[in-house]
Structure formats: C-alpha cells, structure tokens
Amino acid sequence: MSANTADLDKLIHDLGKIPAKVERKVMPIMRKTGIQTKRRLQAELGASKSFKAAARSVDYEVTTHTFGDASIIQVEVGPNAHKHSAAALAGIAYFGGSRGGGGTVPDPIVAMRQEEPVLLGFLEMAVEGLI
C-alpha cells in the first residue's frame, strides 16, 4: 500500500519558505517603526529649551542577525555620538545630571511604547495568511 504524500510535501515546502516571506514583509515595518520613534525622540528633545541641540544626534539603525534558518530584526534608536557631538547631552536630558538639573525630557522608552501598538498591528497584518 502506498500513500500519496504530494500535498504533505507541498505543505512542508511552503512552511520552509515562511521565514523568508516574513522577513521580507517585516523589514520595512521595522524600518518605519525606527523612523517614527526617531521622529518622536527628536521632537521631544527639540521642544526642550536646554537640550534642543541633542535632537540632531538622534539616529536609528536596523540590523538583521541570522541564526541558521531564523532571523532577528533589531531596531536601535537614540542619540548617536558619531552623528553629532550634542549626543552627550541626551543622557542628562533624559535622566538628569549628578548635580541636579536635566531630566526634563521624557524617557525614550515612552516613545517606544507609543509606537508599539502600531508596530504590532502592522506585524499582525504582515503574517496574516502565510500559513
């Protein structure tokens, strides 16, 4: 007795393609999230009378790390000392100085959390119908 495994073979083949399909759909979403978070951080720093210059230092970077068949897409957003020397002021703007002062700009985690529902909504739409 033999069994027709053509449908099962096709399903296994299709499941193997999902990681690549997901990565292609997720990368632009992660990039857009990085841009939006960067804009929020720039606006918050730019609104500060004392730390306005640090807004020019905010940057974002999207990197992909691959482990076998799996990939991790990472977005890093924040002040970049290589982009602008005023990045050194950002720590004081966010968390305050050792002698008081500063700490007047919202913690960067707030901007990330504001983008989170948008990111999750787009990610949900990206993976819909892949299986």
Buried (B, 14 or more C-beta within 10 A) or exposed (E): EEEEEEEEEEEEEEEEEEBEEBBEBBBEBBBBBBBBBBBBBBEBBBEBEBBBBBBBBBBBEBEEEEEEEEBEBEBEBBBBEEEBEBBEBBEBBBEEEEEEEBEBBBEBEEBBEEBEEEBEEBBEEBEEEEE
